Amino acid sequence: MFVDAPRDGDKALLLFPNGEDRIITLKAGKVTQTKYGAIRHNDILTKSWGEIIETSTGFRVFFQKPTYSEIVYSLFSRKSQVIYEKDVALMLMHSGIGKGSIVGESGVGSGFLTAHILSAIGSKDSYWGYEIREDMAETAVRNLNLLGYDIRDRIIIKDIREGVEERGFQAFFLDLPEPWEAMESIYDSLAASARVVAFVPSTNQIIKTLNYNSVKKKYYIYRVFETMVREYEKDGEAFRPSFFQKVFSGYVMVFLKKSQGD
């Protein structure tokens, strides 16, 4: 019978009696302190995923494998505002990327979206990131090392408005204050079937981007949307929406590249 057991160096999701959760990196011999008492990593490493351990004070804690996204949003350092899961999921879906896709990203920031791009394409070798700030790029590199990606040679420090030398991008993600300026500079680097996905926090930026496109006519405006998620308390006696919600985070625009003759 196949037994899926945690190993030294794995990430583990801990679920505590009050509903709180925490992700830790397992290391033989290490002890993690919590308000419920100490958790010995060896207690987890000698069991299988999905079991229960007891803290030093007798509280029962359930542990399980964390998802890729849970690791990102729990353990990554935040040097800037990040794009939330609800937006990332639809951005990736509408970008059309998959294993082996050649992808560009401008406004790498802390690397939250980058992590999910790399997961979708399966390798850093077809990814290029562009970031104007070196400290942001360093944060992204450190964060992505937690997932086993070394992207220090895949991030270019430059203002993307100066142009892009790399070619053949099948998708390009923009998380910038002026996405319309970047859309002009990346046009020649995009493959014929490329999609551009931009994330912006205000409607003013949407209008300026749409106005740019109405003049240049280099892209087909495919989608403009925002996403909403409403989470609920996990209480069968008082089932209701959670008091704290990630209601608004920003807007997503999806553009398709037109050929020069259109």
C-alpha positions as CSV (number, residue, x, y, z in Angstrom):
1,M,0.0,0.0,0.0
2,F,1.3,3.4,-0.9
3,V,1.9,5.6,2.1
4,D,2.4,9.4,1.6
5,A,4.5,10.5,4.5
6,P,6.1,13.9,5.3
7,R,9.9,14.2,4.8
8,D,12.6,16.4,6.2
9,G,12.4,19.8,4.4
10,D,8.7,19.5,3.5
11,K,6.2,22.2,4.3
12,A,3.3,21.2,6.7
13,L,0.0,22.9,7.2
14,L,-1.0,22.8,10.9
15,L,-4.7,23.3,11.8
16,F,-5.2,24.3,15.5
17,P,-8.3,23.7,17.7
18,N,-9.6,27.3,17.3
19,G,-9.6,27.1,13.5
20,E,-6.3,29.0,13.0
21,D,-3.7,27.6,10.7
22,R,0.1,27.9,10.2
23,I,2.6,26.5,7.7
24,I,6.0,25.3,8.9
25,T,9.1,23.8,7.3
26,L,9.8,20.4,8.8
27,K,13.3,19.8,10.1
28,A,14.3,16.7,12.1
29,G,14.9,17.6,15.8
30,K,13.3,21.0,15.5
31,V,10.6,22.3,17.9
32,T,8.0,24.9,17.0
33,Q,6.4,27.0,19.8
34,T,2.7,27.8,19.6
35,K,0.2,29.1,22.1
36,Y,-1.1,25.6,22.4
37,G,2.3,24.3,23.4
38,A,5.4,23.0,21.6
39,I,5.2,20.9,18.5
40,R,8.0,18.5,17.9
41,H,8.8,18.1,14.2
42,N,9.8,14.5,14.7
43,D,6.3,13.7,15.8
44,I,5.1,14.7,12.4
45,L,8.0,13.1,10.5
46,T,7.1,9.7,12.0
47,K,3.5,9.8,10.9
48,S,1.6,10.0,7.6
49,W,-0.1,13.1,6.1
50,G,-3.6,13.7,7.5
51,E,-2.9,12.4,11.0
52,I,-3.1,14.2,14.4
53,I,-0.3,15.0,16.8
54,E,-0.4,16.3,20.4
55,T,1.4,19.4,21.5
56,S,3.5,19.5,24.7
57,T,0.4,20.6,26.6
58,G,-1.9,18.0,25.2
59,F,-3.8,19.9,22.5
60,R,-4.5,17.9,19.3
61,V,-3.3,19.4,16.0
62,F,-4.2,18.1,12.6
63,F,-1.5,18.4,9.9
64,Q,-1.7,18.1,6.2
65,K,0.2,18.9,3.0
66,P,-0.3,22.6,2.1
67,T,-1.2,23.6,-1.4
68,Y,1.2,25.5,-3.6
69,S,-0.8,28.7,-3.1
70,E,-1.0,28.3,0.7
71,I,2.8,28.2,0.8
72,V,3.1,31.3,-1.3
73,Y,0.7,33.4,0.7
74,S,1.9,32.2,4.1
75,L,5.7,32.1,3.7
76,F,6.6,34.7,1.1
77,S,7.9,38.1,2.3
78,R,5.9,41.1,1.1
79,K,7.9,44.1,-0.2
80,S,4.9,45.5,-1.9
81,Q,1.2,45.0,-2.5
82,V,0.5,41.6,-3.8
83,I,-2.0,40.1,-6.3
84,Y,-4.5,37.8,-4.4
85,E,-5.3,34.2,-5.3
86,K,-8.8,35.1,-6.6
87,D,-7.2,37.4,-9.2
88,V,-4.2,35.2,-10.0
89,A,-6.4,32.2,-10.8
90,L,-8.4,34.0,-13.5
91,M,-5.4,35.9,-14.8
92,L,-3.7,32.6,-15.5
93,M,-6.8,31.1,-17.0
94,H,-7.3,34.0,-19.4
95,S,-3.6,34.1,-20.3
96,G,-3.8,30.7,-22.0
97,I,-0.4,29.6,-20.7
98,G,0.6,26.0,-20.0
99,K,3.6,23.8,-19.8
100,G,6.4,25.2,-21.9
101,S,4.7,28.6,-22.7
102,I,7.1,31.5,-23.2
103,V,6.0,34.2,-20.7
104,G,7.0,37.7,-19.7
105,E,6.1,39.6,-16.6
106,S,6.7,43.2,-15.8
107,G,6.4,44.5,-12.2
108,V,7.7,41.3,-10.6
109,G,7.4,42.8,-7.1
110,S,7.7,40.2,-4.4
111,G,7.1,37.3,-6.8
112,F,3.6,36.2,-5.8
113,L,2.2,36.1,-9.4
114,T,5.6,34.9,-10.6
115,A,5.3,31.8,-8.4
116,H,2.0,30.8,-10.1
117,I,3.3,31.6,-13.6
118,L,6.3,29.2,-13.0
119,S,4.0,26.5,-11.6
120,A,1.8,26.8,-14.8
121,I,4.7,26.7,-17.3
122,G,6.7,24.1,-15.4
123,S,10.1,25.7,-15.7
124,K,11.9,29.0,-15.3
125,D,13.6,28.5,-18.7
126,S,10.7,30.0,-20.6
127,Y,10.1,32.9,-18.2
128,W,11.5,36.4,-18.2
129,G,10.8,39.0,-15.6
130,Y,11.3,42.7,-15.8
131,E,11.6,44.8,-12.6
132,I,12.7,48.4,-12.2
133,R,13.8,48.0,-8.5
134,E,16.7,45.8,-7.5
135,D,15.4,45.4,-3.9
136,M,12.1,44.1,-5.3
137,A,13.9,41.6,-7.5
138,E,16.0,40.4,-4.6
139,T,12.8,39.8,-2.5
140,A,11.3,37.8,-5.4
141,V,14.4,35.7,-5.7
142,R,14.5,34.9,-2.0
143,N,10.8,34.1,-2.0
144,L,10.9,31.8,-5.0
145,N,13.9,29.9,-3.6
146,L,11.4,28.6,-1.0
147,L,9.7,26.7,-3.9
148,G,13.0,25.5,-5.4
149,Y,13.2,28.1,-8.2
150,D,16.4,30.1,-8.7
151,I,15.3,32.9,-11.0
152,R,18.2,35.4,-10.4
153,D,19.2,34.9,-14.0
154,R,15.6,35.3,-15.3
155,I,14.9,38.8,-13.9
156,I,16.2,41.8,-15.9
157,I,16.5,45.1,-14.0
158,K,15.1,47.7,-16.4
159,D,12.3,50.0,-17.2
160,I,10.2,48.0,-19.6
161,R,9.1,51.2,-21.4
162,E,12.6,51.3,-22.9
163,G,11.8,48.2,-24.9
164,V,12.3,44.4,-24.6
165,E,15.0,42.5,-26.5
166,E,13.6,39.0,-25.9
167,R,11.1,37.7,-28.5
168,G,8.3,35.1,-28.9
169,F,6.3,35.7,-25.8
170,Q,3.0,33.9,-25.9
171,A,1.7,35.8,-22.9
172,F,2.8,38.9,-21.0
173,F,1.6,39.9,-17.5
174,L,1.7,43.6,-16.5
175,D,1.4,44.8,-12.9
176,L,2.4,48.5,-13.5
177,P,0.9,51.9,-12.8
178,E,1.0,52.7,-16.6
179,P,0.3,49.5,-18.4
180,W,-0.6,51.3,-21.7
181,E,3.0,52.5,-22.0
182,A,4.4,49.0,-21.5
183,M,1.9,47.6,-24.1
184,E,3.5,49.9,-26.7
185,S,7.1,48.7,-25.9
186,I,6.4,45.0,-25.7
187,Y,4.3,44.7,-28.9
188,D,7.1,43.6,-31.2
189,S,8.3,41.0,-28.7
190,L,4.9,39.2,-28.7
191,A,4.1,36.1,-30.7
192,A,1.2,36.4,-33.1
193,S,-1.2,34.6,-30.8
194,A,-0.1,36.4,-27.6
195,R,-2.3,37.7,-24.8
196,V,-1.5,40.6,-22.5
197,V,-3.0,40.4,-19.0
198,A,-2.8,43.6,-16.9
199,F,-3.7,44.1,-13.3
200,V,-4.5,47.7,-12.1
201,P,-6.0,49.0,-8.8
202,S,-8.2,51.9,-10.3
203,T,-10.7,52.5,-13.0
204,N,-8.6,55.6,-14.1
205,Q,-5.9,53.2,-15.3
206,I,-8.4,51.1,-17.2
207,I,-9.7,54.2,-19.0
208,K,-6.2,55.4,-19.9
209,T,-5.3,51.9,-21.2
210,L,-8.5,51.7,-23.3
211,N,-7.9,55.2,-24.7
212,Y,-4.3,54.3,-25.6
213,N,-5.6,51.2,-27.5
214,S,-8.3,53.2,-29.3
215,V,-5.6,55.3,-30.8
216,K,-2.9,52.7,-31.5
217,K,-5.3,49.8,-32.3
218,K,-2.6,47.2,-31.7
219,Y,-4.7,45.0,-29.5
220,Y,-8.2,43.5,-29.3
221,I,-9.8,44.3,-26.0
222,Y,-11.0,40.9,-24.8
223,R,-12.0,41.1,-21.2
224,V,-12.2,43.7,-18.3
225,F,-13.3,42.3,-15.0
226,E,-12.8,42.2,-11.2
227,T,-13.2,39.1,-9.0
228,M,-15.0,38.8,-5.7
229,V,-14.8,36.0,-3.1
230,R,-17.1,35.7,-0.1
231,E,-15.7,33.4,2.7
232,Y,-17.9,32.0,5.4
233,E,-17.3,31.0,9.1
234,K,-17.0,27.2,9.5
235,D,-19.5,27.0,12.3
236,G,-22.5,24.8,11.9
237,E,-24.3,26.5,14.7
238,A,-23.8,30.0,13.4
239,F,-23.0,29.7,9.7
240,R,-22.5,33.3,8.3
241,P,-20.1,35.3,6.3
242,S,-16.7,36.0,7.8
243,F,-16.3,39.5,9.3
244,F,-13.1,40.1,7.3
245,Q,-13.3,39.8,3.6
246,K,-11.0,40.4,0.6
247,V,-13.8,42.1,-1.3
248,F,-11.9,44.5,-3.6
249,S,-8.3,44.2,-4.8
250,G,-8.2,45.5,-8.3
251,Y,-9.2,45.1,-12.0
252,V,-7.9,42.7,-14.7
253,M,-7.7,43.5,-18.4
254,V,-7.1,41.0,-21.1
255,F,-5.8,42.0,-24.6
256,L,-5.1,40.0,-27.7
257,K,-2.4,41.1,-30.0
258,K,-3.4,42.2,-33.5
259,S,-1.2,41.8,-36.5
260,Q,0.4,45.0,-38.0
261,G,-2.0,45.0,-40.9
262,D,-5.2,45.0,-38.9
